[in-house]
Amino acid sequence: MRSWKSISGIVFYMLLFSFLADTFNFFFIRFIYPNSFIIGNTWYILNYFITILLFLKILDQYKKAIFTLLAIFLFGCVLSFLFLFDFTESNVFVRLFSNVSFIFLSLLIYFNLLKKPNLQLRLNPVFWIATSLFIYNSLILLQGIFNNYLIFDLKISGEAYTWISIIKLFANSCKNFILFYVLILISKGYQDSLNPRQIS
């Protein structure tokens, strides 16, 4: 890991904070508060900043679009927490906007990779970063929709909630496993940039 601002550094901190959030969430819900929305909302905000920084490193030619997404996110966070949601509730705006933003930016990486001839995708860290974030955010987006509709609207719990939790666990495991593979690829010297001349 060359520095915390490098792509490998940011990926490392994504994995570290994800592990810490999951661990703290477990103890928080058991010993401090009856639900984990405080941890979830905090994690979504922190994760948005870390992941946006990662996309800025990879998609530096789209900085204006990425900063626009960041500005909308910040403005939406302030408004939604002031007028719509308590911090102890699931903030639907924060969750949905995060997921949709990262799905869009992952697709933008794919689009740029398609313009590069003769790429070995299996050994390309940027491809795997996009894949991990696309899979994770797509599944979490579905999980959030199911969670809000089945549990809060239809009042269905029990088995439905178990399956929703399994989706989240699977999504998080896939993301972390793939990002760990990314660190291995970068440590072996594979290019971690869309631009072959740029080393992050």
ABEGO torsion letter per residue (X at the ends): XABAABAAAAAAAAAAAAAAAAAAAAAAAAAABABAAAAAAAAAAAAAAAAAAAAAAABAAAAAAAAAAAAAAAAAAAAAAAAABBAABBBAAAAAAAAAAAAAAAAAAAAAAAABBGBBAAABAAAAAAAAAAAAAAAAAAAAAAAAAAAAAAGBBEAAAAAAAAAAAAAAAAAAAAAAAAAAAAAAGBBABABAABBX
